[in-house]
Amino acid sequence: MRDTTAAALRERAATIAAELVDALAVPPDVDYGDDVRPDSPRWRDQSLSKGAAGVAVLHGLRAQQGLGGTESMHAWLARAARDDLSAGPGAGLWFGAPAVGFALHLAAPDRYQGALARLDAAVAQLVHARLTAAAERIGAARRPSQYEFDLTRGLAGLGAYLLRRDPGGELLRRVLAYVVRLTRPIPADDAAGSRAPGWWTADIPAGSLDSAFAHGHANLGMAHGIPAALALLALAMREGITVDGHADAIETVSVHLDAWRQPSAAGPWWPERITLDELEDGRPHRDGPARPSWCYGTPGIARAQQLAALALGDTARQQAAEDALVCCLADPVQLARVTDPALCHGWAGIVTTVWHAAADATAPGIAHGLDRVLVRLLDDARDTDPDQVPGLIEGSAGIALALHSIATGTTGGWPTCLLID
């Protein structure tokens, strides 16, 4: 019978992490040619999600724990900065100058100070531009794009960068003030009107042809929705960084998530998105939860609500968030929908989210569930192709880093890119 004690699981995590790290020791020899498509190898290099920037974080944090040298870190950082870094419309925490700056900050905190200062300046300029555009949009009473405020390339993610790089700075406070404003309705002249929250977006979900989204939607996922903004507000408040209306904004989003929390025999769940018809009916038009993950579903939402409750000292809401997570981890139907070991929508993201939630929890239920999902991650961790997507969020580097954190009990700050710590 396989040993599933905590010590044995940590030992397995360390072994598999080392195997995955070894497979990512050297960046592959890639001939870029003239390929400049958004998802080409040239562009993936500067991606925290799919490319070299994310792999550099893995090697840098491993080296800081004495688990290898710095050669691989330097090689992957060089690959990440091989081409001009993007600070344009597609740039954000997971891509471009912010992604490489975040990677440098974590992987080599005592090196490359000149380069990091230049990246900080580029990020500051990007944030200024995004805040100006958001203010103009709000002044014109228009709906935001989800990419204005989301974690991947919006102001929630850029706020996470500033929370790491300049927590006492005025620019972070401006981002937080923007998030507070985002939580207030706007008098948009559309079908949703004043019934919709301020983060109601006109965007149609990627790849969706569903006419239900014709009048916009509210996104409840950590990657692209309002939980990331909630988590940013909560993490900042826990660091003593607040702006006018801060606590009210946390309460507004928390109440919204409370309202869309659905009961079931297996435990509470949330829809991934809310359409106008669902908003008018006050209920989702599906019968139960989709796949549980960090990016969408109960794990990410429950962690955001737990953080919000901790920031406000709301023990009842904290208990409710933790109960929802415990039920999710005990539901074989939900867990059977997870088929990927990666961070974004797979086992590594669930494990990392649950690990942090367990550290703050008031009862042991989440910790008990952690062992269950960790076993699933350990069983599936090798089921990935490091040559195809080696990055942190969607690739094998993130799986290795999640296992490294479990094995060593350290994070080095990397979960900030998921806004779970």
C-alpha positions as CSV (number, residue, x, y, z in Angstrom):
1,M,0.0,0.0,0.0
2,R,1.4,3.4,-1.0
3,D,2.5,5.6,1.8
4,T,0.4,8.8,1.9
5,T,1.7,10.4,5.1
6,A,2.6,14.0,4.9
7,A,6.3,13.3,4.9
8,A,6.0,10.7,2.1
9,L,4.0,13.1,0.0
10,R,6.6,15.8,0.5
11,E,9.3,13.4,-0.5
12,R,7.5,12.4,-3.7
13,A,6.9,16.1,-4.4
14,A,10.6,16.8,-4.1
15,T,11.5,13.9,-6.4
16,I,9.1,14.8,-9.1
17,A,9.9,18.5,-8.9
18,A,13.6,17.7,-9.5
19,E,12.7,15.5,-12.5
20,L,10.7,18.3,-14.1
21,V,13.4,20.9,-13.3
22,D,16.0,18.7,-14.9
23,A,13.9,18.5,-18.1
24,L,13.9,22.4,-18.2
25,A,17.6,22.9,-17.5
26,V,18.5,24.4,-20.9
27,P,16.3,26.5,-23.1
28,P,15.6,24.7,-26.4
29,D,17.5,26.0,-29.5
30,V,14.8,27.9,-31.4
31,D,15.2,29.6,-34.7
32,Y,12.7,32.4,-34.6
33,G,13.0,33.3,-38.3
34,D,10.4,35.9,-39.2
35,D,7.6,34.5,-37.0
36,V,6.1,37.3,-35.0
37,R,2.6,35.9,-34.4
38,P,1.2,36.6,-30.9
39,D,1.7,32.9,-29.8
40,S,5.0,32.3,-31.7
41,P,8.2,31.2,-29.8
42,R,9.5,34.8,-30.2
43,W,6.6,36.1,-28.1
44,R,6.2,33.2,-25.7
45,D,9.7,33.9,-24.4
46,Q,8.5,36.9,-22.6
47,S,5.5,35.1,-21.1
48,L,5.2,34.2,-17.5
49,S,2.4,31.8,-18.5
50,K,3.8,29.9,-21.5
51,G,7.4,30.8,-21.8
52,A,10.9,31.5,-20.6
53,A,10.1,34.2,-18.0
54,G,8.1,31.6,-16.0
55,V,10.8,29.0,-16.2
56,A,13.4,31.5,-15.0
57,V,11.3,31.9,-11.8
58,L,11.4,28.2,-11.1
59,H,15.2,28.0,-11.5
60,G,15.8,31.2,-9.5
61,L,13.7,30.1,-6.5
62,R,15.2,26.6,-6.6
63,A,18.7,28.1,-6.5
64,Q,17.8,30.3,-3.5
65,Q,16.9,27.1,-1.6
66,G,20.3,25.6,-2.5
67,L,18.7,23.2,-5.0
68,G,20.9,23.9,-8.0
69,G,23.0,26.6,-9.4
70,T,22.1,29.8,-11.2
71,E,23.2,28.8,-14.7
72,S,19.8,27.7,-15.8
73,M,18.1,30.8,-14.3
74,H,20.5,33.0,-16.2
75,A,20.0,31.1,-19.5
76,W,16.2,31.3,-19.2
77,L,16.3,35.0,-18.2
78,A,18.5,35.7,-21.2
79,R,16.0,33.9,-23.4
80,A,13.1,35.9,-21.9
81,A,14.8,39.2,-22.8
82,R,16.1,38.1,-26.1
83,D,13.7,40.3,-28.1
84,D,12.2,43.7,-27.5
85,L,9.8,43.4,-24.5
86,S,6.2,44.4,-25.0
87,A,4.7,47.3,-23.1
88,G,1.7,47.7,-25.4
89,P,-2.0,46.7,-25.3
90,G,-1.3,43.0,-24.8
91,A,1.2,43.5,-22.0
92,G,0.4,42.6,-18.4
93,L,1.5,40.6,-15.4
94,W,1.7,37.4,-17.5
95,F,3.3,38.9,-20.6
96,G,5.8,41.4,-21.8
97,A,7.8,43.9,-19.6
98,P,5.7,43.3,-16.4
99,A,6.1,39.5,-16.7
100,V,9.9,39.7,-17.2
101,G,10.2,42.3,-14.4
102,F,8.2,40.0,-12.1
103,A,10.5,37.1,-13.1
104,L,13.6,39.1,-12.4
105,H,12.3,40.3,-9.1
106,L,11.7,36.8,-7.9
107,A,14.4,34.8,-9.6
108,A,17.4,37.2,-9.1
109,P,16.4,39.8,-6.4
110,D,20.0,40.9,-5.9
111,R,21.1,41.0,-9.5
112,Y,20.2,43.0,-12.6
113,Q,19.2,46.1,-10.6
114,G,19.6,48.4,-13.6
115,A,17.5,46.2,-15.9
116,L,14.9,45.8,-13.2
117,A,14.7,49.6,-12.7
118,R,14.1,50.1,-16.4
119,L,11.4,47.5,-16.4
120,D,9.8,49.1,-13.3
121,A,9.7,52.4,-15.2
122,A,8.2,50.7,-18.3
123,V,5.5,49.1,-16.0
124,A,4.8,52.5,-14.3
125,Q,4.3,54.1,-17.7
126,L,2.0,51.2,-18.7
127,V,0.0,51.6,-15.5
128,H,-0.4,55.4,-16.0
129,A,-1.7,54.8,-19.5
130,R,-4.1,52.1,-18.4
131,L,-5.5,54.3,-15.5
132,T,-5.9,57.2,-17.9
133,A,-7.8,55.1,-20.3
134,A,-10.0,53.6,-17.6
135,A,-10.8,57.1,-16.2
136,E,-11.9,58.2,-19.7
137,R,-14.0,55.1,-20.1
138,I,-15.7,55.6,-16.7
139,G,-16.3,59.3,-17.5
140,A,-18.0,58.3,-20.8
141,A,-20.2,55.8,-18.9
142,R,-18.9,52.8,-21.0
143,R,-18.6,49.2,-19.9
144,P,-15.0,48.0,-19.3
145,S,-13.3,45.3,-21.2
146,Q,-12.4,42.4,-18.9
147,Y,-8.8,43.0,-19.9
148,E,-8.9,46.5,-18.3
149,F,-9.1,45.0,-14.9
150,D,-8.3,41.3,-15.0
151,L,-5.2,39.5,-13.6
152,T,-3.6,38.3,-16.8
153,R,-3.0,41.7,-18.5
154,G,-5.3,44.1,-16.7
155,L,-4.9,46.4,-13.7
156,A,-5.5,43.7,-11.1
157,G,-2.4,42.0,-12.4
158,L,-0.4,45.2,-12.6
159,G,-1.5,46.0,-9.1
160,A,-0.1,42.6,-8.0
161,Y,3.2,43.6,-9.7
162,L,3.3,46.9,-7.7
163,L,2.3,45.0,-4.5
164,R,5.6,43.1,-4.9
165,R,7.8,45.9,-6.3
166,D,6.6,49.1,-4.8
167,P,4.0,48.4,-2.0
168,G,4.4,51.8,-0.5
169,G,4.2,53.7,-3.7
170,E,1.5,56.1,-4.9
171,L,1.0,54.2,-8.1
172,L,-0.3,51.2,-6.3
173,R,-2.7,53.4,-4.3
174,R,-4.0,54.8,-7.6
175,V,-4.6,51.2,-8.9
176,L,-6.5,50.4,-5.7
177,A,-8.6,53.6,-6.0
178,Y,-9.4,52.5,-9.6
179,V,-10.5,49.1,-8.3
180,V,-12.7,50.8,-5.7
181,R,-14.3,52.8,-8.5
182,L,-14.8,49.7,-10.6
183,T,-17.1,48.2,-7.9
184,R,-19.6,51.1,-8.3
185,P,-22.3,50.9,-11.0
186,I,-22.0,53.2,-14.0
187,P,-25.0,54.7,-15.9
188,A,-24.3,52.9,-19.1
189,D,-26.9,53.3,-21.8
190,D,-27.4,49.6,-22.6
191,A,-29.6,46.6,-21.8
192,A,-27.9,45.9,-18.5
193,G,-28.3,49.4,-17.2
194,S,-28.0,50.2,-13.6
195,R,-28.8,46.6,-12.6
196,A,-25.3,45.5,-13.6
197,P,-22.2,46.0,-11.4
198,G,-19.4,48.3,-12.5
199,W,-17.3,45.4,-13.7
200,W,-20.0,44.2,-16.1
201,T,-18.2,43.8,-19.4
202,A,-19.4,43.8,-23.0
203,D,-16.7,41.3,-24.0
204,I,-17.8,38.0,-25.4
205,P,-15.9,35.1,-23.8
206,A,-13.1,33.8,-26.0
207,G,-14.3,31.1,-28.4
208,S,-18.0,31.5,-27.4
209,L,-20.8,31.8,-30.0
210,D,-23.5,31.8,-27.4
211,S,-26.0,34.6,-28.0
212,A,-26.6,34.7,-24.3
213,F,-23.5,36.9,-24.0
214,A,-24.8,39.5,-26.6
215,H,-25.5,42.0,-23.8
216,G,-22.3,41.4,-21.9
217,H,-21.6,39.4,-18.7
218,A,-20.0,39.4,-15.3
219,N,-17.0,37.1,-15.0
220,L,-16.6,35.2,-11.7
221,G,-13.2,33.6,-12.5
222,M,-9.9,34.5,-10.8
223,A,-8.0,34.8,-14.1
224,H,-10.4,37.3,-15.9
225,G,-13.1,38.3,-13.4
226,I,-13.9,40.3,-10.3
227,P,-12.4,37.8,-7.8
228,A,-8.9,38.9,-8.8
229,A,-9.8,42.5,-8.0
230,L,-11.2,41.4,-4.7
231,A,-8.1,39.5,-3.9
232,L,-5.9,42.5,-4.7
233,L,-7.9,44.7,-2.4
234,A,-7.8,42.1,0.4
235,L,-4.0,41.4,0.1
236,A,-3.2,45.1,0.1
237,M,-5.4,45.7,3.1
238,R,-3.7,42.9,5.0
239,E,-0.4,44.7,4.3
240,G,-1.9,47.9,5.7
241,I,-2.3,49.6,2.3
242,T,-5.7,51.2,1.9
243,V,-7.5,53.9,0.0
244,D,-10.8,55.7,0.5
245,G,-13.7,53.3,0.1
246,H,-11.4,50.3,0.3
247,A,-13.4,48.3,2.9
248,D,-16.7,49.2,1.2
249,A,-15.4,47.9,-2.1
250,I,-14.4,44.6,-0.6
251,E,-17.8,44.3,1.0
252,T,-19.6,45.1,-2.3
253,V,-17.8,42.4,-4.3
254,S,-18.1,39.9,-1.4
255,V,-21.9,40.5,-1.3
256,H,-22.1,40.0,-5.0
257,L,-20.3,36.6,-4.7
258,D,-22.5,35.7,-1.8
259,A,-25.6,36.4,-3.9
260,W,-24.3,34.1,-6.7
261,R,-23.2,31.3,-4.4
262,Q,-25.5,28.3,-5.3
263,P,-26.5,25.5,-2.9
264,S,-26.3,21.8,-3.9
265,A,-26.2,18.5,-2.2
266,A,-22.4,18.3,-2.8
267,G,-21.8,21.8,-1.4
268,P,-21.9,25.5,-2.6
269,W,-20.8,26.5,-6.1
270,W,-20.6,29.5,-8.3
271,P,-21.2,30.0,-12.0
272,E,-18.2,30.9,-14.2
273,R,-20.1,33.9,-15.8
274,I,-23.4,35.7,-15.4
275,T,-25.4,36.7,-18.5
276,L,-28.0,39.4,-18.7
277,D,-30.8,36.8,-18.6
278,E,-29.3,35.2,-15.5
279,L,-28.9,38.7,-13.9
280,E,-32.6,39.4,-14.5
281,D,-33.6,36.0,-13.2
282,G,-31.3,36.2,-10.2
283,R,-30.0,32.7,-10.7
284,P,-27.6,30.8,-13.1
285,H,-29.1,28.8,-16.0
286,R,-27.1,25.7,-15.2
287,D,-27.7,23.1,-12.6
288,G,-24.3,22.7,-11.0
289,P,-20.6,23.6,-11.1
290,A,-18.2,23.2,-14.0
291,R,-14.6,22.2,-13.5
292,P,-13.1,23.3,-10.2
293,S,-9.8,25.2,-10.6
294,W,-7.8,28.2,-9.7
295,C,-8.9,30.2,-12.8
296,Y,-12.6,29.4,-12.6
297,G,-14.7,27.6,-10.0
298,T,-14.8,27.2,-6.3
299,P,-11.1,27.0,-5.4
300,G,-10.2,30.4,-6.7
301,I,-13.4,32.1,-5.6
302,A,-13.3,30.6,-2.2
303,R,-9.7,31.8,-1.7
304,A,-10.6,35.3,-2.8
305,Q,-13.5,35.4,-0.4
306,Q,-11.4,34.0,2.4
307,L,-8.8,36.7,1.9
308,A,-11.5,39.3,1.8
309,A,-13.0,38.0,5.1
310,L,-9.6,37.9,6.7
311,A,-9.0,41.6,5.6
312,L,-12.3,42.7,7.1
313,G,-12.2,40.4,10.2
314,D,-15.5,38.8,9.0
315,T,-15.4,35.4,10.6
316,A,-18.8,34.3,9.3
317,R,-17.8,34.9,5.7
318,Q,-14.4,33.3,6.2
319,Q,-16.1,30.1,7.6
320,A,-18.5,30.1,4.6
321,A,-15.7,30.4,2.1
322,E,-13.7,27.6,3.8
323,D,-16.8,25.4,4.0
324,A,-17.3,25.8,0.3
325,L,-13.7,24.8,-0.4
326,V,-13.9,21.7,1.9
327,C,-17.1,20.5,0.1
328,C,-15.5,21.0,-3.3
329,L,-12.4,19.0,-2.3
330,A,-14.7,16.2,-1.1
331,D,-16.8,16.1,-4.3
332,P,-15.7,13.3,-6.6
333,V,-17.9,14.6,-9.4
334,Q,-16.2,18.0,-9.5
335,L,-12.7,16.6,-9.1
336,A,-13.3,14.1,-11.9
337,R,-13.6,17.1,-14.3
338,V,-9.9,18.0,-13.7
339,T,-7.7,16.5,-16.4
340,D,-4.7,18.8,-16.4
341,P,-1.8,19.0,-14.0
342,A,-1.0,22.6,-14.7
343,L,-1.5,25.7,-12.5
344,C,-4.1,27.6,-14.4
345,H,-6.9,25.1,-14.6
346,G,-5.4,21.9,-13.3
347,W,-4.2,20.1,-10.2
348,A,-1.1,22.3,-9.5
349,G,-3.4,25.4,-9.2
350,I,-5.8,23.6,-7.0
351,V,-3.0,22.3,-4.7
352,T,-1.3,25.7,-4.4
353,T,-4.6,27.5,-3.8
354,V,-5.7,25.0,-1.2
355,W,-2.3,25.0,0.5
356,H,-2.5,28.8,1.1
357,A,-6.1,28.6,2.1
358,A,-5.3,25.8,4.6
359,A,-2.6,28.0,6.2
360,D,-5.2,30.7,7.0
361,A,-8.1,28.4,7.8
362,T,-9.8,28.2,11.2
363,A,-10.5,24.4,11.0
364,P,-8.6,21.4,9.7
365,G,-11.0,20.4,6.9
366,I,-9.1,22.2,4.1
367,A,-5.8,20.6,5.2
368,H,-7.3,17.2,5.0
369,G,-8.6,17.9,1.5
370,L,-5.1,19.1,0.5
371,D,-3.6,15.7,0.9
372,R,-6.3,14.3,-1.4
373,V,-5.6,16.7,-4.3
374,L,-1.9,16.5,-3.8
375,V,-2.0,12.8,-4.4
376,R,-3.8,13.5,-7.7
377,L,-1.2,16.1,-8.7
378,L,1.7,13.7,-7.9
379,D,0.1,11.0,-10.0
380,D,-0.4,13.3,-13.0
381,A,2.5,15.7,-12.7
382,R,4.6,14.0,-15.4
383,D,1.8,14.1,-17.9
384,T,3.0,17.2,-19.7
385,D,5.4,18.0,-22.6
386,P,8.0,20.5,-21.4
387,D,9.0,21.2,-25.0
388,Q,5.5,22.3,-25.9
389,V,4.5,24.7,-23.1
390,P,7.3,25.1,-20.5
391,G,6.0,28.1,-18.7
392,L,4.8,28.8,-15.2
393,I,1.0,29.2,-15.5
394,E,0.2,26.7,-18.2
395,G,3.3,24.5,-18.3
396,S,5.6,22.2,-16.5
397,A,7.6,24.9,-14.7
398,G,4.4,25.8,-12.7
399,I,3.8,22.1,-11.8
400,A,7.5,21.8,-10.7
401,L,7.2,25.1,-8.7
402,A,4.0,24.0,-7.0
403,L,5.7,20.7,-5.9
404,H,8.8,22.6,-4.9
405,S,6.8,24.8,-2.6
406,I,5.0,21.8,-1.0
407,A,8.3,19.9,-0.5
408,T,10.2,22.9,0.9
409,G,7.4,24.9,2.6
410,T,8.6,28.0,0.8
411,T,7.2,30.1,-2.1
412,G,9.5,33.1,-2.5
413,G,6.5,35.2,-3.4
414,W,5.6,33.5,-6.7
415,P,1.9,32.9,-5.8
416,T,1.3,36.7,-6.1
417,C,1.0,36.1,-9.8
418,L,-2.2,34.1,-9.0
419,L,-3.3,36.7,-6.3
420,I,-3.7,33.9,-3.7
421,D,-1.0,35.2,-1.4
